[in-house]
Amino acid sequence: MLRQTVTENGAVRGFPGTDARITVYKGIPFAAPPVGENRWKAPQPAENWEGVRECYEFGPITMQAVPGINPDAFYAKEWHVDPEVPMSEDGLYLNVWTPAKRTDEKLPVMVWFFGGGFREGYAWEMEFDGERIAHRGVILVSVAYRVNVFGFLAHPELTAEAPDAPCNFGMLDQLAGLKWVERNIANFGGDPGNITIFGQSAGGGSVWNHLASPLSRGHFQKAIVESAGGCAIKYPESRRMALDMKDAEARGAKFLEEWLGVKTIAEARKLDAKFIEEQCLASGIMFTPYVDGKFLVAPHDDCVKNNMLAPVPLMTGNTTDEFIVMPPSDDEADVKAWVEKNFGDKAEEYLTICKEEAEAKGISLQKACSVGGFEYGARVALGYLAEQGRDLHYYVFGPTIPGDNAGAFHSSDLWFEFETLMKSWRPFDGHHFDLARKMCNYWTNFAKTGDPNGLDADGTPMPTWEPYTTESKFPIFFGDEISMKSEAPSKKEAFLLEINK
């Protein structure tokens, strides 16, 4: 097993995973600590070290609200179970799970970007364990990045100081980690010419941004976007994550003066990181990626529509019960008011369609009017991408999830694609483990060849996942069983897809 190897900065030693066929390297620095004068700068090169670095512990998570500090929070029960997790502004580390025995194996590589709304999350959450992916002959690398105000502050002084990298530091961290993989992964048995980037939620949004960024183009060969929409849908209205740079700069200047009590970046760089984080949380300001003209030249959904994404195979999807928007109650007056507010001059037509659906299906009008924003964002994007002749696969995840009534909630699929159900508190049973095994197979098959299809562990073919094309706009459905959806869109679905183009 490849328990020791070298990186561009020095030798590293890993250790056997729970599966002794896998070697795990934790906490490898891929950039210099973004502290002091490096705060709010593009990531700088990591320093060299002498001897062999023992990579036995994960690096501290980047600055954010303490995960799991509220034990009643939904995700505190799910996986943010340790409020004492180490945290530091010095957090730019990555982790490698490799099944290689030699450095010349040229194994495919998957690079993971975590989610958390660009406000929180970290690369080694318990559900992201890479052993089962590595068990399938694929190297997994999880990359840390700066979040919230540390990752996405914009300010006129920062633009003047570094016009080629004025903001989007969290995205530049991800790109630095990706480039590190290109330069170093061969020493872990990987193929730098076969890299798949993937992420979920804000991590999926990050993948959209890399697909759209001219700086990221050519540094990966395939992409997977999970639960991150695609195009901002107009009905019901949804916000774009990427703001205009001038607005972002004004927001940053206001934050420094009103919340940090300083006027200059130099003063702000001298402040304690914990104080900055606390003030960021108190302000309620959302610091997210911006259209800076360098890393992002346009919002990624505009890039989708205008054929500006990197030309690589793409897999994307969503869960059935995430971010559903709906009227506040089933009272007809409330429903009508909500529809009128969200659908404008399309309101009467939409309400008529939903009333027909409610009657036909025997469901409430409130439920009939509900819309999955991520689902339709993804489907609108897929429509444009299919017309461009791209290599696409689309999925919907919706099995019965035991333990509560949360359904196939946002992020519930993470347990399955990493095949880490044994770490969950939920009473998953045999069919869940079967589904997880197959989903992990699909994900790693895609990373290997760009085609998710292949054989299950017993040598039998898994259900065929057909490409998404202009002639066949259907997802594979990961439910209690796996099947391709092939029915024509309902009247409501067709209406929503048409008006959101």
C-alpha positions as CSV (number, residue, x, y, z in Angstrom):
1,M,0.0,0.0,0.0
2,L,1.1,3.5,-0.7
3,R,1.6,4.6,2.9
4,Q,4.2,7.2,2.1
5,T,4.8,9.5,-0.8
6,V,6.0,13.0,-1.7
7,T,4.3,16.3,-2.6
8,E,5.8,19.4,-4.1
9,N,6.4,20.7,-0.5
10,G,7.8,17.6,1.1
11,A,7.2,13.9,2.0
12,V,4.0,12.8,3.6
13,R,3.0,9.6,5.5
14,G,-0.6,8.3,5.6
15,F,-2.2,5.5,7.5
16,P,-4.5,2.5,6.9
17,G,-8.2,3.3,6.7
18,T,-10.8,1.2,8.3
19,D,-10.4,-0.7,5.1
20,A,-6.7,-1.5,5.3
21,R,-6.6,-1.6,1.4
22,I,-7.0,2.2,1.5
23,T,-4.4,4.8,2.6
24,V,-5.7,8.0,4.1
25,Y,-3.7,11.3,4.2
26,K,-5.3,13.9,6.3
27,G,-4.5,17.6,6.6
28,I,-2.1,18.2,3.7
29,P,-1.5,22.0,3.3
30,F,-2.1,23.1,-0.3
31,A,-1.7,26.8,0.4
32,A,-0.1,29.1,2.9
33,P,-2.2,30.0,6.0
34,P,-4.5,32.9,4.9
35,V,-3.8,35.0,8.0
36,G,-2.4,38.4,8.7
37,E,-1.5,40.1,5.4
38,N,-2.8,37.0,3.6
39,R,-6.3,37.5,4.9
40,W,-8.6,38.5,1.9
41,K,-6.0,37.6,-0.6
42,A,-5.8,34.8,-3.2
43,P,-4.3,31.7,-1.7
44,Q,-0.5,31.8,-1.6
45,P,1.9,28.9,-2.1
46,A,2.4,26.5,0.8
47,E,5.8,26.4,2.5
48,N,8.1,23.4,2.2
49,W,8.9,21.2,5.2
50,E,11.8,19.0,6.2
51,G,11.5,15.3,6.9
52,V,8.2,13.4,6.6
53,R,4.9,15.0,7.6
54,E,2.6,12.6,9.4
55,C,-0.8,13.2,7.9
56,Y,-2.8,11.6,10.6
57,E,-5.1,14.4,11.7
58,F,-7.6,16.6,9.7
59,G,-6.7,20.2,9.6
60,P,-8.9,22.7,11.5
61,I,-12.1,23.8,9.8
62,T,-12.2,27.3,8.4
63,M,-13.8,30.2,10.4
64,Q,-17.6,29.8,10.7
65,A,-20.4,29.4,13.3
66,V,-19.5,26.5,15.6
67,P,-21.0,23.4,14.0
68,G,-23.5,21.6,16.2
69,I,-23.5,24.3,18.9
70,N,-27.3,24.2,18.9
71,P,-28.2,20.5,19.5
72,D,-31.8,21.0,18.4
73,A,-30.7,22.1,14.9
74,F,-31.6,19.6,12.2
75,Y,-28.0,19.1,10.9
76,A,-26.6,19.0,14.4
77,K,-28.3,15.7,14.8
78,E,-27.5,14.6,11.3
79,W,-23.7,15.1,11.2
80,H,-22.6,18.3,12.9
81,V,-22.3,16.3,16.1
82,D,-19.1,17.8,17.5
83,P,-19.2,21.4,18.6
84,E,-15.6,21.1,19.8
85,V,-14.3,20.5,16.2
86,P,-11.0,22.4,15.8
87,M,-11.4,25.7,14.0
88,S,-8.9,28.3,12.7
89,E,-8.3,30.9,10.1
90,D,-5.4,28.6,9.1
91,G,-7.6,26.0,7.4
92,L,-6.4,25.5,3.9
93,Y,-5.8,21.7,3.9
94,L,-7.0,18.8,1.8
95,N,-7.4,15.1,2.5
96,V,-6.7,12.1,0.2
97,W,-8.1,8.6,0.2
98,T,-6.2,6.4,-2.2
99,P,-6.3,2.6,-2.9
100,A,-3.1,2.8,-4.9
101,K,-0.2,0.4,-4.1
102,R,2.2,2.2,-6.5
103,T,2.5,5.7,-7.9
104,D,2.2,4.6,-11.5
105,E,-1.4,3.3,-11.4
106,K,-3.0,6.4,-13.0
107,L,-6.3,6.0,-11.1
108,P,-9.2,8.4,-11.7
109,V,-9.6,11.2,-9.2
110,M,-12.7,12.8,-7.6
111,V,-12.3,16.2,-6.0
112,W,-15.0,17.1,-3.5
113,F,-16.2,20.6,-2.6
114,F,-18.5,20.7,0.5
115,G,-21.7,22.6,0.9
116,G,-23.1,24.9,3.6
117,G,-24.5,28.0,1.8
118,F,-20.9,29.4,1.5
119,R,-21.3,30.2,5.2
120,E,-20.3,27.0,6.9
121,G,-19.3,23.3,6.3
122,Y,-16.0,21.6,6.1
123,A,-14.2,19.0,4.0
124,W,-14.1,16.2,6.5
125,E,-17.7,16.0,7.8
126,M,-18.5,12.5,8.8
127,E,-20.7,11.8,5.8
128,F,-17.8,12.6,3.4
129,D,-15.6,9.7,4.4
130,G,-13.8,8.7,1.2
131,E,-13.1,5.0,1.9
132,R,-16.0,3.5,-0.1
133,I,-15.2,5.6,-3.1
134,A,-11.5,4.6,-2.9
135,H,-12.6,1.0,-2.5
136,R,-13.9,1.2,-6.1
137,G,-10.5,2.2,-7.5
138,V,-11.0,6.0,-7.5
139,I,-9.0,8.5,-5.4
140,L,-11.0,10.9,-3.4
141,V,-9.7,14.3,-2.5
142,S,-11.7,16.7,-0.3
143,V,-10.6,20.4,-0.3
144,A,-11.2,23.0,2.3
145,Y,-11.9,26.6,1.4
146,R,-12.7,29.9,3.2
147,V,-16.4,30.7,3.7
148,N,-18.5,33.6,4.6
149,V,-16.8,37.0,5.1
150,F,-13.3,35.4,5.1
151,G,-14.0,33.7,1.7
152,F,-16.2,36.3,-0.1
153,L,-15.6,39.8,1.2
154,A,-15.3,42.4,-1.6
155,H,-14.1,45.9,-1.0
156,P,-12.8,48.8,-3.2
157,E,-9.4,48.6,-1.5
158,L,-9.1,44.8,-2.3
159,T,-10.0,45.5,-5.9
160,A,-7.3,48.2,-6.2
161,E,-4.8,46.0,-4.3
162,A,-5.2,42.9,-6.5
163,P,-7.3,43.6,-9.6
164,D,-6.7,40.1,-11.0
165,A,-8.0,38.5,-7.8
166,P,-10.2,41.1,-6.1
167,C,-12.5,38.7,-4.2
168,N,-14.1,35.2,-4.5
169,F,-11.2,33.9,-2.3
170,G,-13.1,30.8,-1.3
171,M,-13.5,29.9,-5.0
172,L,-9.8,30.6,-5.6
173,D,-9.0,28.3,-2.6
174,Q,-10.9,25.5,-4.4
175,L,-9.1,26.2,-7.6
176,A,-5.7,26.2,-5.8
177,G,-6.7,22.8,-4.3
178,L,-7.7,21.5,-7.8
179,K,-4.4,22.7,-9.3
180,W,-2.5,21.1,-6.4
181,V,-4.2,17.8,-7.3
182,E,-3.1,18.2,-10.9
183,R,0.5,18.7,-9.9
184,N,0.7,16.2,-7.1
185,I,-1.9,13.4,-7.5
186,A,0.3,11.2,-9.6
187,N,2.5,10.6,-6.5
188,F,-0.6,9.1,-4.8
189,G,-1.3,6.8,-7.8
190,G,-3.7,9.2,-9.5
191,D,-4.2,10.4,-13.1
192,P,-4.0,14.2,-13.3
193,G,-5.7,13.9,-16.7
194,N,-8.8,12.3,-15.3
195,I,-10.3,14.5,-12.6
196,T,-14.0,14.9,-11.7
197,I,-15.0,17.8,-9.6
198,F,-18.2,17.3,-7.6
199,G,-20.1,19.1,-4.8
200,Q,-23.5,19.4,-3.2
201,S,-25.5,22.5,-2.3
202,A,-23.0,25.4,-2.2
203,G,-20.5,22.8,-3.2
204,G,-22.6,22.1,-6.3
205,G,-22.9,25.9,-6.8
206,S,-19.1,25.9,-6.7
207,V,-19.0,23.3,-9.4
208,W,-21.3,25.4,-11.6
209,N,-18.9,28.4,-11.0
210,H,-15.9,26.3,-12.0
211,L,-17.7,25.2,-15.1
212,A,-18.4,28.9,-15.9
213,S,-15.0,30.2,-14.9
214,P,-12.3,30.8,-17.5
215,L,-9.7,30.3,-14.8
216,S,-10.9,26.8,-14.0
217,R,-11.3,25.6,-17.6
218,G,-9.0,22.7,-18.5
219,H,-8.2,21.7,-14.9
220,F,-10.9,19.0,-14.7
221,Q,-12.5,16.6,-17.2
222,K,-15.9,15.8,-15.7
223,A,-18.3,17.5,-13.3
224,I,-21.1,16.5,-10.9
225,V,-23.6,19.1,-9.5
226,E,-25.8,17.9,-6.7
227,S,-28.7,19.9,-5.3
228,A,-27.6,23.3,-6.6
229,G,-30.3,24.1,-9.2
230,G,-28.8,25.5,-12.4
231,C,-30.7,28.5,-13.6
232,A,-32.4,31.0,-11.3
233,I,-36.1,30.4,-11.9
234,K,-38.3,33.4,-12.4
235,Y,-41.6,31.9,-11.2
236,P,-41.6,31.7,-8.1
237,E,-38.8,34.3,-8.0
238,S,-35.5,33.1,-6.7
239,R,-32.4,35.1,-6.0
240,R,-29.0,34.7,-7.8
241,M,-26.0,33.8,-5.7
242,A,-23.6,35.9,-7.7
243,L,-23.9,39.7,-7.1
244,D,-22.6,42.6,-9.2
245,M,-19.1,43.6,-8.1
246,K,-20.0,47.2,-7.3
247,D,-22.8,46.1,-5.1
248,A,-20.5,43.6,-3.4
249,E,-17.8,46.3,-2.8
250,A,-20.4,48.6,-1.3
251,R,-21.6,45.9,1.0
252,G,-18.1,45.1,2.1
253,A,-17.3,48.7,2.9
254,K,-20.5,49.0,4.9
255,F,-19.6,45.9,6.8
256,L,-16.2,47.2,7.8
257,E,-17.5,50.5,9.0
258,E,-20.8,49.5,10.7
259,W,-19.9,46.0,12.0
260,L,-16.1,46.0,12.4
261,G,-15.7,49.6,13.4
262,V,-12.8,50.2,10.9
263,K,-12.5,52.0,7.6
264,T,-9.6,50.3,5.9
265,I,-8.6,46.7,5.0
266,A,-5.3,47.2,6.7
267,E,-7.1,47.8,10.0
268,A,-9.5,44.9,9.4
269,R,-6.6,42.6,8.8
270,K,-5.3,43.3,12.3
271,L,-8.6,42.3,14.0
272,D,-9.2,39.0,15.7
273,A,-10.7,36.3,13.4
274,K,-13.2,35.2,16.0
275,F,-14.5,38.8,16.4
276,I,-14.9,39.2,12.6
277,E,-16.8,35.9,12.4
278,E,-19.1,36.9,15.3
279,Q,-19.8,40.3,13.7
280,C,-20.5,38.6,10.4
281,L,-23.1,36.3,12.0
282,A,-24.6,39.3,13.9
283,S,-24.9,41.3,10.8
284,G,-26.9,38.7,8.9
285,I,-25.0,39.6,5.7
286,M,-24.6,36.8,3.2
287,F,-21.2,36.8,1.7
288,T,-21.2,34.6,-1.4
289,P,-19.5,34.5,-4.9
290,Y,-19.6,37.7,-7.0
291,V,-19.2,38.4,-10.6
292,D,-15.8,40.0,-10.5
293,G,-14.9,39.8,-14.2
294,K,-11.9,37.5,-13.4
295,F,-13.0,34.3,-11.8
296,L,-16.6,34.8,-12.7
297,V,-17.4,36.8,-15.8
298,A,-21.1,36.3,-15.5
299,P,-23.6,34.5,-13.3
300,H,-23.4,30.8,-13.9
301,D,-27.0,30.6,-15.1
302,D,-26.2,33.2,-17.8
303,C,-23.2,31.0,-18.8
304,V,-25.5,28.0,-19.0
305,K,-27.9,29.8,-21.4
306,N,-25.2,31.3,-23.5
307,N,-23.1,28.1,-24.0
308,M,-20.2,29.4,-21.9
309,L,-19.6,26.4,-19.7
310,A,-16.6,24.1,-20.0
311,P,-17.4,21.3,-22.5
312,V,-17.2,18.4,-20.1
313,P,-19.6,15.5,-19.3
314,L,-22.0,16.7,-16.6
315,M,-24.1,14.7,-14.1
316,T,-26.7,16.7,-12.0
317,G,-29.7,16.1,-9.9
318,N,-31.8,17.0,-6.8
319,T,-33.8,15.4,-4.0
320,T,-37.6,15.3,-4.0
321,D,-38.2,17.2,-0.7
322,E,-35.6,20.0,-0.7
323,F,-36.4,23.7,-0.8
324,I,-40.1,23.4,-1.7
325,V,-41.8,26.8,-2.0
326,M,-45.5,26.9,-1.5
327,P,-48.4,29.0,-0.2
328,P,-48.4,29.6,3.6
329,S,-51.6,27.7,4.1
330,D,-54.4,25.8,2.2
331,D,-56.8,28.6,2.6
332,E,-57.9,29.5,-0.9
333,A,-57.4,33.2,-0.3
334,D,-53.9,32.7,0.9
335,V,-53.1,30.4,-2.1
336,K,-54.5,33.0,-4.5
337,A,-52.5,35.8,-2.9
338,W,-49.3,33.7,-3.0
339,V,-49.8,32.7,-6.6
340,E,-50.5,36.3,-7.7
341,K,-47.4,37.6,-5.8
342,N,-45.1,34.9,-7.3
343,F,-46.5,34.4,-10.8
344,G,-47.7,37.9,-11.8
345,D,-49.5,37.9,-15.1
346,K,-49.2,34.1,-15.2
347,A,-51.1,33.7,-12.0
348,E,-54.5,32.9,-13.3
349,E,-53.3,30.2,-15.7
350,Y,-51.1,28.6,-13.0
351,L,-53.9,28.6,-10.4
352,T,-56.3,26.9,-12.9
353,I,-53.7,24.2,-13.7
354,C,-53.0,23.6,-10.0
355,K,-56.7,23.3,-9.1
356,E,-57.0,20.7,-11.8
357,E,-54.1,18.8,-10.4
358,A,-55.3,19.0,-6.8
359,E,-58.7,17.6,-7.9
360,A,-57.2,14.8,-10.1
361,K,-54.7,13.7,-7.4
362,G,-56.8,14.3,-4.3
363,I,-54.2,16.6,-2.7
364,S,-54.5,20.0,-1.2
365,L,-54.4,23.1,-3.4
366,Q,-51.4,24.3,-1.3
367,K,-49.4,21.1,-2.2
368,A,-50.6,21.3,-5.8
369,C,-49.1,24.8,-6.1
370,S,-45.8,23.9,-4.5
371,V,-42.6,24.2,-6.6
372,G,-39.2,22.7,-6.0
373,G,-36.9,25.5,-6.8
374,F,-33.8,23.4,-7.2
375,E,-35.6,20.9,-9.3
376,Y,-36.9,23.4,-11.8
377,G,-33.6,25.3,-11.8
378,A,-31.8,22.1,-12.8
379,R,-34.4,21.2,-15.4
380,V,-34.3,24.6,-17.0
381,A,-30.5,24.5,-17.2
382,L,-30.6,20.9,-18.6
383,G,-32.9,22.1,-21.3
384,Y,-30.4,24.7,-22.5
385,L,-27.5,22.3,-22.1
386,A,-29.2,19.5,-24.0
387,E,-29.9,21.9,-26.9
388,Q,-26.1,22.6,-27.0
389,G,-25.5,18.9,-27.5
390,R,-23.7,18.3,-24.2
391,D,-23.1,14.9,-22.5
392,L,-25.7,14.9,-19.7
393,H,-27.1,12.7,-17.0
394,Y,-29.9,13.7,-14.6
395,Y,-31.1,12.1,-11.4
396,V,-33.8,12.6,-8.8
397,F,-33.3,11.2,-5.3
398,G,-36.4,10.2,-3.3
399,P,-36.3,7.0,-1.3
400,T,-38.1,6.6,2.0
401,I,-35.8,8.1,4.6
402,P,-36.5,6.6,8.1
403,G,-36.2,8.2,11.5
404,D,-38.5,11.2,11.1
405,N,-40.8,12.9,8.6
406,A,-38.2,15.0,6.9
407,G,-38.5,13.0,3.6
408,A,-35.7,13.0,1.1
409,F,-34.4,16.2,2.6
410,H,-31.6,18.5,1.3
411,S,-28.3,16.6,1.7
412,S,-29.9,13.2,2.5
413,D,-28.3,11.8,-0.6
414,L,-24.8,12.4,0.8
415,W,-25.1,9.3,3.0
416,F,-25.7,7.3,-0.2
417,E,-23.3,8.6,-2.8
418,F,-20.4,8.2,-0.3
419,E,-21.9,5.0,0.9
420,T,-21.5,6.1,4.6
421,L,-25.0,5.0,5.9
422,M,-23.3,3.1,8.8
423,K,-22.3,6.5,10.3
424,S,-25.9,7.8,10.4
425,W,-28.2,7.6,13.4
426,R,-31.1,6.7,11.1
427,P,-32.4,3.1,11.1
428,F,-31.5,2.4,7.5
429,D,-32.3,-1.2,6.4
430,G,-31.1,-3.5,3.6
431,H,-32.7,-1.8,0.6
432,H,-31.1,1.5,1.7
433,F,-27.7,-0.1,1.7
434,D,-28.4,-1.7,-1.7
435,L,-29.3,1.8,-3.0
436,A,-26.2,3.4,-1.5
437,R,-23.9,0.7,-3.0
438,K,-25.4,1.3,-6.4
439,M,-25.3,5.1,-6.2
440,C,-21.6,5.0,-5.2
441,N,-21.1,2.7,-8.2
442,Y,-22.8,5.2,-10.5
443,W,-20.8,8.1,-9.2
444,T,-17.4,6.3,-9.4
445,N,-18.2,4.8,-12.9
446,F,-18.9,8.4,-14.1
447,A,-15.6,9.5,-12.7
448,K,-13.8,6.7,-14.4
449,T,-15.3,7.0,-17.9
450,G,-18.0,9.7,-18.1
451,D,-20.6,6.9,-18.2
452,P,-22.3,6.1,-14.9
453,N,-23.5,2.7,-16.1
454,G,-21.8,-0.6,-15.2
455,L,-22.0,-3.7,-13.1
456,D,-23.0,-4.1,-9.4
457,A,-20.8,-5.9,-6.9
458,D,-22.2,-9.3,-7.9
459,G,-21.4,-8.8,-11.5
460,T,-25.0,-8.1,-12.7
461,P,-25.8,-4.9,-14.7
462,M,-27.3,-2.1,-12.7
463,P,-30.4,-0.4,-14.1
464,T,-29.5,1.6,-17.2
465,W,-29.1,5.3,-16.6
466,E,-29.9,6.9,-20.0
467,P,-28.4,10.2,-21.0
468,Y,-30.5,13.4,-20.9
469,T,-31.1,14.7,-24.4
470,T,-33.5,16.9,-26.3
471,E,-35.4,13.7,-27.3
472,S,-35.3,12.0,-23.9
473,K,-35.6,14.6,-21.1
474,F,-35.9,12.1,-18.2
475,P,-34.0,11.4,-15.0
476,I,-33.1,8.2,-13.3
477,F,-35.1,8.0,-10.1
478,F,-33.2,6.8,-7.0
479,G,-36.2,5.7,-4.9
480,D,-36.8,2.6,-2.9
481,E,-36.1,1.0,-6.3
482,I,-34.1,2.5,-9.2
483,S,-35.8,3.2,-12.5
484,M,-35.8,5.6,-15.4
485,K,-38.6,8.1,-15.4
486,S,-40.2,8.1,-18.8
487,E,-43.7,9.6,-18.5
488,A,-44.5,12.9,-20.3
489,P,-44.4,16.0,-18.2
490,S,-47.6,17.0,-16.4
491,K,-49.4,20.1,-17.5
492,K,-48.0,21.9,-14.4
493,E,-44.5,20.7,-15.2
494,A,-44.7,21.8,-18.8
495,F,-46.1,25.2,-17.8
496,L,-43.3,25.8,-15.2
497,L,-40.5,24.7,-17.6
498,E,-41.9,27.0,-20.4
499,I,-42.3,30.1,-18.3
500,N,-38.9,29.8,-16.7
501,K,-37.0,29.6,-19.9
